Amino acid sequence: MSEELLQTTPAWLGRYAYYRLGSMTINQLKKAKIINKFSKSLSDKKPDGLIVLPGGIVKAVIEYKTPHELSARNKIEAVVKQELEVARFLCKLLIVTDGNKTFWINALNGEEIHRNNQKIEMVFDASRIINRQITIEEQINLENLIDQADYSLTETSSSIVEPEILDPTALAKEVWQKIWINTGKEPEKCLYNVVEIFVFKFLSDIGVLNYTNNFNSVYQIKENIGNEAALTRYADVCRKAVKDEMFQKGDDGTTILNGTIFVNEKGSANISQADLFAGALESFQKYDEKNGSFKYVTKEFKTRLYETFLRQSAGVKNLGQYFTPRNVVQAMVKMSCASSLKRGARICDPFCGVGGFILETILLNENIFQEFEPRNGLIAPQITLVGYDKGTDEKDDERTIILAKANMLIYFSDLLSKYHTREHLNSFSKNAFNSVFHLIKTNLGTFGKINDEKYDLILTNPPLCNE
C-alpha cells in the first residue's frame, strides 16, 4: 500500500466521508476498504476524490479540472465522457469542478442534473471542506444534495426530487428481534436499545454529532479494528457526549438514552454484547445504504414503535397506558385554541405518554413552534408546555418520558440541524426536553399536582381502565 494512501484521512460532511485522493488506484482503494467495489478493467483508474459512506459505499466521484479545461461546452463534454466510466461503476453522481464552477452529472447517463428545471449551481470547493471552512448551512445543503441525487437519479431521469419520508419500523423490528433472541431480555428493555441506536444514528445524520463521535466513526472502527473496539468507542466517547454533555438529564433523572444491554449501569461497554452491537450497526448501515438518511424519518415513527412493541405488555396495562391514534391527536389539536394563544400562555397534557399531544401542538402551530427557535444562542419559549407521565421508583417506569424526549428530537430535527453548538444543545436540553416532559414518581401521578399553576389549554386523553 502506498505511503500516500496510508496518510489519507477523510474530511467529514455530516454522515459522509470526503477523500481527496491523488495517485491511488481503484485497486488500492479497495484493499484499504475505502471502497467496496472492484473491477479488473478499472483497477488502475485514479479518481481525484470520493464521497463515501462507511463500509465503502461511494456516493459521488469528484474530478478536479483547471478553469481552462472547463472553459467551453465541448471541453466540458469531453471531460465528462472521459470520467464517466469510473463514476458509473462506483455510484450515481459525478462532480466535475475547478473550485469556482461545478458541474453535477448523472453518472448513469452523462446528463447534468437539475431541480425544478434549473441546473444545480452549487460550487464544490474541496479546499474549504478539508480546511473546515464551509458553514453549517453549506454543509447541510451539500449533504442534502448528495442524499437527493442518490435517491433520485436513474438512467432515464436526471431530475432531483425530495426523498420520501422514511418509516423504518421494519428495521426497528429486525434489530429488536436480534436483541431479544440474543439476550432474552424483556421486550421493553430490548426496545430501549433499539431507540438508543436509532437516536445515535439520527443525531449523526442531522449533523448534531460530528466526525469524532458520530455513527460513521464507530462503524469505521467496527470495520477496521473490531467489534469490541467499536462498542468501547461508543460507550466511552459517543454515548457520554450525548448523555452527559449535549443532552443532560432533567430533575426527574431522565434523559434521551436509557439502553442497558450494550452498556452496564455505570455506562461502561458491556463487551460480552460487542458482536450484537456490531450486528445492530450493520442493520442500520444497510438500511441507510438502501433507503437514505435518517434525517427523513417520519415523525410518527417513535409512537408507532412504542405501540408495536409495548401495547400488549403487562407493564403498560398495569400503568393504564393507552395510545391515541395520531390522526385523532392532530384533529384535537386543530380544534383547540392553540393557534391563537399568546406569549405567557400555558398548555398541559397531564397524561402525556410519549408526548403526542404536546409535540403535535408544537408542530401544527407556528406561533408555538417559533418559540423554540434559538435567539442569541438560547431557547427561551414564552409559551409554556408541560407533559407529565406517571412512574414509580422502578427504573423501567421511566420509559415513556425517555421516549417522549427522544421523540422531540425528531420534531425538532430542522432546528437541531441548524443550531447545534454546545450552547444551543444545552439550551434545548434544559428549556425544551427537560422543561416540557416530566416523570412523576408517585402512585397519584398528576392527580397529586393540586398546587400546579393554572393552564390556558389542556390537551389529553385520560387513562381509563375497564378492568
C-alpha positions as CSV (number, residue, x, y, z in Angstrom):
1,M,0.0,0.0,0.0
2,S,1.4,3.4,-0.9
3,E,2.6,5.9,1.7
4,E,0.1,8.4,0.2
5,L,-2.8,6.1,0.9
6,L,-1.7,5.4,4.5
7,Q,-1.7,9.1,5.1
8,T,-5.1,9.7,3.6
9,T,-7.7,10.7,6.1
10,P,-11.2,11.8,5.4
11,A,-12.9,15.1,6.0
12,W,-16.4,14.7,7.3
13,L,-19.5,16.0,5.6
14,G,-22.1,15.1,8.2
15,R,-22.6,11.3,7.7
16,Y,-20.3,11.3,4.6
17,A,-16.5,10.9,4.4
18,Y,-14.8,13.0,1.8
19,Y,-11.5,11.8,0.5
20,R,-9.2,14.0,-1.6
21,L,-7.0,11.5,-3.4
22,G,-4.0,11.7,-5.7
23,S,-2.3,8.7,-7.3
24,M,-4.3,6.0,-5.6
25,T,-5.9,3.4,-7.9
26,I,-9.2,1.6,-7.6
27,N,-7.3,-1.5,-6.6
28,Q,-5.5,0.3,-3.8
29,L,-8.7,1.9,-2.6
30,K,-10.5,-1.4,-2.4
31,K,-7.6,-3.0,-0.5
32,A,-7.7,-0.1,2.0
33,K,-11.5,-0.6,2.4
34,I,-12.2,2.9,1.3
35,I,-14.5,1.5,-1.4
36,N,-16.2,-1.9,-1.5
37,K,-16.3,-2.4,-5.3
38,F,-13.6,-3.7,-7.7
39,S,-13.4,-4.1,-11.4
40,K,-10.3,-5.6,-13.0
41,S,-10.7,-3.4,-16.1
42,L,-10.8,-0.3,-14.0
43,S,-8.3,-1.3,-11.3
44,D,-5.7,1.2,-12.4
45,K,-8.1,4.2,-12.7
46,K,-7.4,7.0,-10.2
47,P,-10.4,9.2,-9.2
48,D,-9.4,12.6,-7.8
49,G,-11.9,12.4,-4.9
50,L,-14.7,10.4,-3.4
51,I,-17.6,11.0,-1.1
52,V,-18.3,7.7,0.8
53,L,-20.5,6.2,3.4
54,P,-18.7,4.0,6.0
55,G,-18.4,0.5,4.6
56,G,-17.1,1.7,1.3
57,I,-20.4,2.8,-0.3
58,V,-19.4,5.5,-2.8
59,K,-22.0,8.3,-3.2
60,A,-20.0,10.6,-5.5
61,V,-16.9,10.7,-7.6
62,I,-15.1,14.1,-7.8
63,E,-12.9,15.2,-10.7
64,Y,-10.8,18.3,-10.4
65,K,-10.0,20.3,-13.5
66,T,-8.4,23.6,-14.4
67,P,-10.6,26.5,-15.5
68,H,-9.2,26.1,-19.0
69,E,-10.4,22.5,-19.1
70,L,-13.9,23.7,-18.3
71,S,-13.9,26.9,-20.4
72,A,-16.1,25.6,-23.3
73,R,-19.0,23.3,-23.8
74,N,-17.1,20.8,-26.0
75,K,-14.3,20.7,-23.4
76,I,-16.8,20.0,-20.6
77,E,-18.5,17.2,-22.6
78,A,-15.1,15.7,-23.3
79,V,-14.1,15.7,-19.6
80,V,-17.5,14.1,-18.6
81,K,-17.1,11.4,-21.3
82,Q,-13.6,10.6,-20.1
83,E,-14.6,10.3,-16.4
84,L,-18.0,8.7,-16.7
85,E,-16.9,5.1,-16.8
86,V,-15.4,5.1,-13.3
87,A,-18.2,7.2,-11.8
88,R,-20.9,5.0,-13.3
89,F,-19.2,1.9,-11.8
90,L,-18.9,3.4,-8.3
91,C,-22.1,5.4,-7.9
92,K,-24.7,7.7,-9.5
93,L,-23.1,11.1,-9.1
94,L,-20.1,12.6,-10.9
95,I,-18.9,16.1,-9.7
96,V,-16.6,18.0,-12.1
97,T,-15.2,21.2,-10.6
98,D,-12.4,23.7,-10.8
99,G,-13.2,25.2,-7.4
100,N,-15.1,28.1,-8.8
101,K,-17.7,26.4,-11.0
102,T,-19.1,22.9,-10.7
103,F,-21.0,20.5,-13.0
104,W,-23.2,18.0,-11.3
105,I,-23.5,15.0,-13.6
106,N,-25.8,12.0,-13.6
107,A,-23.2,9.2,-13.9
108,L,-25.8,6.8,-15.2
109,N,-26.4,8.8,-18.4
110,G,-23.9,11.7,-18.5
111,E,-26.5,14.4,-18.3
112,E,-26.3,17.4,-16.0
113,I,-28.7,17.0,-13.1
114,H,-31.3,19.7,-12.3
115,R,-34.0,20.6,-9.8
116,N,-37.3,22.2,-10.9
117,N,-35.8,22.5,-14.5
118,Q,-32.9,24.5,-13.1
119,K,-29.3,23.3,-13.3
120,I,-27.5,22.9,-9.9
121,E,-25.4,26.0,-9.3
122,M,-23.8,24.9,-6.0
123,V,-20.0,25.0,-6.1
124,F,-18.0,22.1,-4.7
125,D,-14.8,23.6,-3.2
126,A,-12.6,20.8,-1.8
127,S,-10.1,23.1,-0.1
128,R,-12.9,24.7,2.0
129,I,-14.1,21.2,3.0
130,I,-10.7,20.0,4.0
131,N,-9.9,23.2,6.0
132,R,-13.4,23.1,7.6
133,Q,-14.3,26.5,6.3
134,I,-17.7,25.7,5.0
135,T,-20.6,26.9,7.1
136,I,-23.2,24.6,8.7
137,E,-25.8,25.8,6.1
138,E,-23.4,24.9,3.3
139,Q,-22.7,21.5,4.7
140,I,-26.4,20.7,5.2
141,N,-27.2,21.9,1.6
142,L,-24.3,19.8,0.2
143,E,-25.2,16.7,2.2
144,N,-28.9,17.1,1.2
145,L,-28.0,17.4,-2.5
146,I,-25.9,14.2,-2.3
147,D,-28.8,12.4,-0.5
148,Q,-31.3,13.6,-3.0
149,A,-29.1,12.7,-6.0
150,D,-28.6,9.2,-4.7
151,Y,-32.3,8.8,-4.2
152,S,-33.5,10.5,-7.5
153,L,-31.1,9.7,-10.3
154,T,-31.8,6.9,-12.8
155,E,-30.7,6.1,-16.3
156,T,-33.7,7.9,-17.7
157,S,-34.1,10.8,-15.2
158,S,-31.6,13.4,-14.1
159,S,-34.1,15.4,-12.0
160,I,-33.6,15.9,-8.3
161,V,-36.7,15.3,-6.1
162,E,-37.2,15.3,-2.4
163,P,-36.7,11.8,-0.8
164,E,-39.8,10.1,0.5
165,I,-40.3,10.2,4.3
166,L,-38.9,7.0,5.7
167,D,-40.7,4.8,8.1
168,P,-38.0,2.4,9.5
169,T,-40.4,0.4,11.6
170,A,-39.3,-2.8,9.8
171,L,-35.7,-2.0,10.6
172,A,-36.6,-1.5,14.3
173,K,-38.4,-4.8,14.4
174,E,-35.4,-6.5,12.9
175,V,-33.0,-5.0,15.4
176,W,-35.4,-5.6,18.3
177,Q,-35.7,-9.3,17.3
178,K,-31.9,-9.6,17.2
179,I,-31.5,-8.2,20.6
180,W,-34.4,-10.2,22.1
181,I,-33.2,-13.5,20.7
182,N,-29.6,-12.9,21.8
183,T,-30.4,-11.6,25.3
184,G,-33.8,-12.9,26.3
185,K,-34.5,-9.6,28.0
186,E,-38.0,-8.1,28.4
187,P,-39.4,-6.5,25.3
188,E,-39.3,-3.1,27.0
189,K,-35.5,-3.3,27.6
190,C,-34.9,-4.5,24.1
191,L,-36.8,-1.5,22.8
192,Y,-34.8,0.9,24.8
193,N,-31.7,-0.3,23.0
194,V,-33.3,-0.1,19.6
195,V,-34.3,3.5,20.3
196,E,-30.9,4.3,21.7
197,I,-29.1,3.2,18.5
198,F,-31.8,5.0,16.4
199,V,-31.2,8.2,18.3
200,F,-27.4,7.8,17.8
201,K,-27.9,7.4,14.1
202,F,-30.4,10.2,13.8
203,L,-28.2,12.7,15.7
204,S,-25.4,11.7,13.4
205,D,-27.4,12.1,10.2
206,I,-28.7,15.6,11.1
207,G,-25.2,16.8,11.9
208,V,-25.5,17.1,15.7
209,L,-22.7,14.6,16.3
210,N,-19.5,15.4,14.4
211,Y,-17.0,13.1,12.8
212,T,-15.2,12.4,16.2
213,N,-18.3,10.9,17.9
214,N,-20.9,10.0,15.3
215,F,-22.3,6.7,13.9
216,N,-19.8,6.7,11.0
217,S,-16.8,6.9,13.2
218,V,-18.0,3.9,15.3
219,Y,-18.9,1.9,12.1
220,Q,-15.4,2.6,10.7
221,I,-13.8,1.2,13.9
222,K,-16.0,-1.9,13.6
223,E,-14.9,-2.4,10.0
224,N,-11.2,-1.6,10.5
225,I,-10.4,-2.7,14.1
226,G,-13.2,-4.9,15.5
227,N,-16.5,-5.1,17.3
228,E,-15.1,-4.7,20.9
229,A,-13.3,-1.5,19.9
230,A,-16.4,-0.1,18.3
231,L,-18.6,-0.7,21.3
232,T,-15.9,0.7,23.6
233,R,-15.7,3.8,21.5
234,Y,-19.4,4.2,21.5
235,A,-19.7,3.8,25.3
236,D,-16.7,5.8,26.3
237,V,-16.9,8.7,23.8
238,C,-20.1,8.9,21.8
239,R,-22.7,7.9,24.4
240,K,-21.2,10.1,27.1
241,A,-21.1,13.0,24.7
242,V,-24.8,12.7,24.1
243,K,-25.9,11.9,27.7
244,D,-23.5,14.0,29.8
245,E,-22.5,16.9,27.6
246,M,-25.2,17.6,24.9
247,F,-28.5,16.5,26.4
248,Q,-28.1,16.4,30.2
249,K,-30.7,14.7,32.3
250,G,-33.6,16.6,33.9
251,D,-34.6,17.0,37.5
252,D,-36.5,13.7,37.3
253,G,-33.3,11.9,36.3
254,T,-34.4,11.0,32.7
255,T,-32.6,11.8,29.5
256,I,-32.9,10.7,25.9
257,L,-30.9,7.4,26.2
258,N,-31.6,4.5,28.5
259,G,-30.3,1.3,27.0
260,T,-28.8,-1.2,29.5
261,I,-27.7,-4.0,27.2
262,F,-24.7,-2.6,25.3
263,V,-23.5,-0.7,28.4
264,N,-23.7,-1.5,32.1
265,E,-25.3,0.6,34.9
266,K,-22.2,2.7,35.1
267,G,-22.2,3.4,31.3
268,S,-19.2,1.2,30.5
269,A,-19.1,-1.1,27.5
270,N,-20.7,-4.5,28.0
271,I,-18.0,-6.3,25.9
272,S,-20.0,-9.6,26.0
273,Q,-22.5,-7.9,23.7
274,A,-20.0,-6.4,21.3
275,D,-21.0,-8.8,18.4
276,L,-24.7,-8.0,19.0
277,F,-23.9,-4.2,19.0
278,A,-22.0,-4.7,15.7
279,G,-24.9,-6.5,14.2
280,A,-27.2,-3.7,15.1
281,L,-24.8,-1.2,13.5
282,E,-24.8,-3.3,10.4
283,S,-28.6,-3.4,10.1
284,F,-28.8,0.4,10.4
285,Q,-26.0,0.9,7.9
286,K,-27.6,-1.4,5.3
287,Y,-30.9,0.4,5.8
288,D,-29.2,3.7,5.1
289,E,-27.5,2.4,2.0
290,K,-30.8,1.2,0.6
291,N,-33.2,3.9,1.8
292,G,-31.2,7.0,2.6
293,S,-30.5,9.3,5.6
294,F,-32.4,9.1,8.8
295,K,-33.0,12.8,8.7
296,Y,-36.0,12.0,6.5
297,V,-37.7,9.7,9.1
298,T,-41.4,10.2,9.7
299,K,-42.3,12.0,12.9
300,E,-44.8,9.3,13.9
301,F,-42.1,6.6,13.9
302,K,-41.4,6.7,17.6
303,T,-45.0,6.5,18.6
304,R,-45.6,3.6,16.2
305,L,-42.5,1.9,17.7
306,Y,-43.9,2.2,21.2
307,E,-47.3,0.8,20.2
308,T,-45.8,-2.1,18.2
309,F,-43.6,-3.4,21.0
310,L,-45.3,-2.4,24.2
311,R,-49.0,-2.3,23.6
312,Q,-49.6,-5.8,24.8
313,S,-47.1,-5.5,27.6
314,A,-48.4,-6.3,31.1
315,G,-46.5,-3.4,32.5
316,V,-48.2,-1.0,30.1
317,K,-51.7,-2.3,31.0
318,N,-50.9,-2.1,34.8
319,L,-49.9,1.5,34.4
320,G,-53.1,2.3,32.5
321,Q,-51.2,3.4,29.4
322,Y,-53.2,3.5,26.2
323,F,-52.5,5.1,22.8
324,T,-54.4,7.8,21.0
325,P,-54.2,7.4,17.2
326,R,-52.1,10.2,15.6
327,N,-55.0,11.4,13.3
328,V,-57.2,11.8,16.4
329,V,-54.4,13.8,18.2
330,Q,-54.0,16.1,15.2
331,A,-57.7,16.7,14.9
332,M,-58.0,17.6,18.5
333,V,-55.0,20.0,18.3
334,K,-56.5,21.7,15.2
335,M,-59.9,22.1,17.0
336,S,-58.2,23.7,20.1
337,C,-57.4,27.3,20.6
338,A,-53.6,26.7,20.5
339,S,-53.1,28.7,17.3
340,S,-54.5,31.9,19.0
341,L,-52.5,31.6,22.2
342,K,-50.2,34.5,23.0
343,R,-46.9,34.7,24.9
344,G,-47.4,33.8,28.6
345,A,-50.0,31.1,27.8
346,R,-49.7,27.7,29.4
347,I,-50.5,24.3,27.9
348,C,-50.6,20.9,29.6
349,D,-51.0,17.2,29.0
350,P,-51.3,15.6,32.4
351,F,-51.1,12.1,30.9
352,C,-48.6,12.7,28.1
353,G,-47.2,9.2,27.4
354,V,-44.7,9.5,24.6
355,G,-45.7,13.1,24.0
356,G,-48.1,13.1,21.1
357,F,-50.4,15.9,22.1
358,I,-47.6,18.2,23.2
359,L,-45.4,17.6,20.1
360,E,-48.3,17.9,17.6
361,T,-49.3,21.2,19.3
362,I,-45.8,22.5,18.7
363,L,-45.6,21.3,15.2
364,L,-49.0,22.3,14.0
365,N,-48.9,25.9,15.4
366,E,-46.3,28.3,14.0
367,N,-46.9,30.7,17.0
368,I,-45.7,27.9,19.3
369,F,-43.0,26.3,17.2
370,Q,-41.2,29.6,16.7
371,E,-41.0,30.0,20.5
372,F,-38.3,27.2,20.3
373,E,-36.2,29.0,17.7
374,P,-32.9,29.9,19.4
375,R,-32.3,33.6,19.9
376,N,-28.8,34.7,20.9
377,G,-27.9,31.1,21.4
378,L,-30.7,30.3,23.8
379,I,-34.1,28.6,23.7
380,A,-36.5,30.5,25.9
381,P,-40.1,29.8,24.9
382,Q,-42.6,32.3,26.2
383,I,-45.5,29.8,25.8
384,T,-45.2,27.1,28.4
385,L,-45.8,23.5,27.5
386,V,-45.8,20.7,30.1
387,G,-46.3,17.0,29.8
388,Y,-46.5,14.7,32.8
389,D,-46.3,11.0,33.0
390,K,-46.7,8.7,36.0
391,G,-43.9,6.4,37.2
392,T,-42.6,4.8,40.3
393,D,-39.1,4.3,41.8
394,E,-38.6,1.4,39.4
395,K,-36.2,2.4,36.6
396,D,-38.3,0.7,34.0
397,D,-41.1,3.2,34.6
398,E,-39.0,6.0,33.0
399,R,-39.7,4.6,29.6
400,T,-42.5,6.9,28.3
401,I,-40.8,10.1,29.3
402,I,-37.5,8.9,27.8
403,L,-39.3,8.1,24.5
404,A,-41.1,11.4,24.7
405,K,-37.8,13.3,24.9
406,A,-36.3,11.2,22.2
407,N,-39.5,11.8,20.1
408,M,-38.9,15.5,20.5
409,L,-35.6,15.2,18.7
410,I,-37.4,14.2,15.5
411,Y,-39.9,17.0,15.8
412,F,-37.0,19.5,16.2
413,S,-34.7,17.9,13.6
414,D,-34.7,21.1,11.4
415,L,-33.8,23.3,14.3
416,L,-31.2,20.9,15.7
417,S,-29.5,20.6,12.3
418,K,-29.2,24.4,12.1
419,Y,-28.4,25.1,15.8
420,H,-26.1,22.5,17.4
421,T,-23.3,24.3,19.2
422,R,-22.8,23.1,22.7
423,E,-24.6,26.2,24.0
424,H,-27.6,25.5,21.7
425,L,-27.8,21.8,22.7
426,N,-27.6,22.5,26.4
427,S,-30.3,25.1,26.0
428,F,-32.5,22.7,24.1
429,S,-31.9,20.1,26.8
430,K,-32.8,22.5,29.7
431,N,-35.5,24.6,28.2
432,A,-37.2,22.2,25.8
433,F,-36.8,18.5,26.5
434,N,-36.4,18.7,30.3
435,S,-38.7,21.7,30.9
436,V,-41.5,20.1,28.8
437,F,-41.6,16.5,29.9
438,H,-41.6,15.4,33.5
439,L,-41.8,12.0,35.2
440,I,-43.8,11.9,38.5
441,K,-42.8,9.0,40.7
442,T,-45.9,8.7,42.9
443,N,-49.0,6.5,42.8
444,L,-51.2,9.6,42.4
445,G,-49.3,10.8,39.3
446,T,-50.6,14.1,38.1
447,F,-53.6,13.8,40.4
448,G,-51.2,14.9,43.1
449,K,-50.3,18.2,41.3
450,I,-53.1,20.1,43.1
451,N,-50.8,23.2,43.5
452,D,-49.7,23.4,39.9
453,E,-50.2,26.7,38.2
454,K,-53.3,27.2,36.1
455,Y,-53.3,26.3,32.4
456,D,-54.9,28.1,29.4
457,L,-55.3,24.8,27.5
458,I,-55.3,21.2,28.5
459,L,-55.0,18.6,25.7
460,T,-55.1,15.0,26.8
461,N,-56.6,11.6,26.7
462,P,-57.1,10.5,30.3
463,P,-56.2,6.8,31.0
464,L,-59.4,4.9,31.8
465,C,-59.2,1.2,32.6
466,N,-62.2,-1.0,32.3
467,E,-60.6,-4.0,34.0
